[in-house]
Amino acid sequence: MKIKQFFYGLVLGGIAAGVSTLLTAPQSGKEVRSSIKENKDLWKSQLADLKKSLTELKAVSVVASREAKAQTSIFLQETKNSINTWKEDIYPHQEELKEEITEIETTIQQLEASLADTNKQKS
């Protein structure tokens, strides 16, 4: 649900509730009309204040949305940079590990061959 629709519904619901309360009040029609005339300026003022508040809320939410988008973009860029830096830092170590693993495999093969030769000589 959009915020604008929600607030319009809230305002219209409030007005409808006020009107229905006035119309069902145990007052005569003349008293109700008099009350409405007396309070109409107050209601107009309150509606104008509500409209102003909603406009300010909309402006603040637009600014907050833009700032969040900008901060998210900055965060993503910094994260990408950190990952790239980490990859660059770790690459030499990966190569060293690969070389060491190759050396270990060669040594294991030599040991296996040596054991096989030793077993053949004993037989």
C-alpha positions in Angstrom: 0.0 0.0 0.0 1.3 3.4 -0.9 1.8 5.9 1.9 -0.1 8.6 0.0 -3.2 6.4 -0.3 -3.0 5.4 3.3 -3.0 9.0 4.5 -5.8 10.0 2.2 -7.8 7.1 3.6 -6.9 8.2 7.1 -8.0 11.8 6.5 -11.2 10.8 4.7 -12.0 8.3 7.5 -11.5 11.0 10.1 -13.7 13.4 8.3 -16.4 10.7 7.9 -16.2 9.8 11.6 -16.5 13.5 12.5 -19.5 14.0 10.3 -21.3 10.9 11.5 -20.6 11.8 15.1 -22.1 15.3 14.6 -25.1 13.9 12.8 -25.9 11.3 15.4 -25.3 13.6 18.3 -28.3 14.3 20.5 -28.4 17.9 19.4 -31.0 19.7 17.3 -30.2 20.5 13.7 -29.8 24.2 14.5 -27.3 23.4 17.3 -25.3 21.0 14.9 -25.2 23.7 12.2 -24.1 26.2 14.7 -21.4 23.9 16.0 -20.2 23.2 12.4 -20.0 26.9 11.6 -18.0 27.5 14.8 -15.6 24.6 14.2 -15.1 24.9 10.4 -12.1 27.2 10.7 -10.5 24.9 13.2 -11.1 21.9 10.9 -9.7 23.8 8.0 -6.6 24.8 10.0 -6.1 21.2 11.2 -6.5 19.9 7.6 -4.0 22.4 6.4 -1.6 21.4 9.1 -2.1 17.7 8.2 -1.4 18.5 4.5 1.7 20.4 5.4 2.9 17.5 7.6 2.3 15.0 4.9 4.1 17.2 2.4 7.1 17.4 4.7 6.9 13.6 5.3 7.0 13.0 1.6 10.0 15.3 1.1 11.9 13.7 4.0 11.2 10.2 2.7 12.4 11.2 -0.8 15.6 12.6 0.7 16.1 9.5 2.8 15.5 7.2 -0.2 18.1 9.1 -2.2 20.6 9.0 0.6 20.1 5.3 1.2 20.6 4.6 -2.5 23.8 6.7 -2.5 25.1 5.0 0.6 24.3 1.5 -0.8 26.1 2.3 -3.9 29.2 3.5 -2.0 29.0 0.4 0.3 28.9 -1.9 -2.7 31.8 -0.2 -4.4 33.9 -0.4 -1.3 33.0 -4.1 -0.8 34.0 -4.8 -4.4 37.3 -3.0 -3.9 38.0 -4.9 -0.7 37.3 -8.2 -2.4 39.6 -7.3 -5.3 42.4 -6.3 -3.0 42.0 -9.5 -1.0 42.2 -11.5 -4.2 45.4 -9.7 -5.2 46.9 -10.2 -1.8 46.0 -13.9 -1.7 47.1 -14.8 -5.3 50.9 -15.2 -4.5 50.1 -17.4 -1.6 47.9 -19.6 -3.8 50.7 -20.1 -6.2 53.1 -21.0 -3.3 50.5 -23.5 -2.0 50.2 -25.1 -5.4 53.9 -25.5 -5.7 54.2 -27.0 -2.2 51.3 -29.5 -3.0 53.1 -30.5 -6.2 56.3 -31.1 -4.2 54.5 -33.1 -1.6 52.8 -35.3 -4.3 56.2 -35.9 -5.9 57.7 -36.8 -2.6 54.9 -39.3 -1.9 55.3 -40.9 -5.3 59.0 -41.2 -4.7 58.3 -42.8 -1.3 55.8 -45.2 -2.8 58.3 -46.2 -5.5 61.0 -46.6 -2.9 58.7 -48.8 -0.7 57.8 -50.9 -3.8 61.5 -51.4 -4.6 62.2 -52.3 -1.0 59.4 -54.9 -1.0 60.7 -56.4 -4.3 64.2 -56.8 -2.9 62.8 -58.6 0.2 60.9 -61.0 -1.9 
